[in-house]
Every structure is written in structure tokens, then in C-alpha cells.
């Protein structure tokens, strides 16, 4: 099974139907815009699967995804004998970084990814 991953749109190349996204590791990656170009803006949170943007996320979808990822982190930590609350905090910190990147990218700031990571 393949999973889509959340990403922040950093820049858009409309001519080639590409966007540059950050999946949370600070590396801008080119991806194909697989949905209507006019629906994707700098700073949007999107889901990327196999190098293609498959959807733009709304707040309800984002919150649901975060809760599911926290529950998965909690369960995996328990299975590994690790602290489940620490695992949840790490997920929360990861998304805090993603939201900060999205905010700054939406404001038009360039190079935000390199600075934050």
C-alpha cells in the first residue's frame, strides 16, 4: 500500500503544471499538479502521492489527518516500548513546523524552507 503525504506548496510553475513542495524535511521537490491549477496556491497544504498533488487539504481534513497520525505514532511507540506521549508530541512539533512553513510561504517569503530546517 502506498500513502499520500502532506506537503506545503512553496512555488508554482503554471507553464509546466508543476509545483515545488516541502514534505517537512526542508527539501523543495517538484511535483505534478494533478488537480486544477487554479486551486493550488503558494502556502497551500496538499496531499502528494507518487509525485502528484492529488488534493488540497481543508482544515477539517488536516485536523483528521493529524489525529490519525498521532494515534498511529502512539500505537507504534507502545509496540516498540517507547513513550507514547513523546511520540505524540513529536507529531505535534512536526505539524507546527509545517504550518509555519505554510504561513510564511503564503506571505510570499522565499527560501523559508532552507531557513527553518
Secondary structure, DSSP 8 states (H G I E B T S, - for coil): ----EEEEEEEEEGGGTEEEEE-SSS--EEEEE-S-GGG--TT-EEEEETTEEEEE--HHHHHHHHHHHHHHHHHHHHHHTS-HHHHHHHHHHHHHHHHHHHHHHHTT-SSHHHHH-
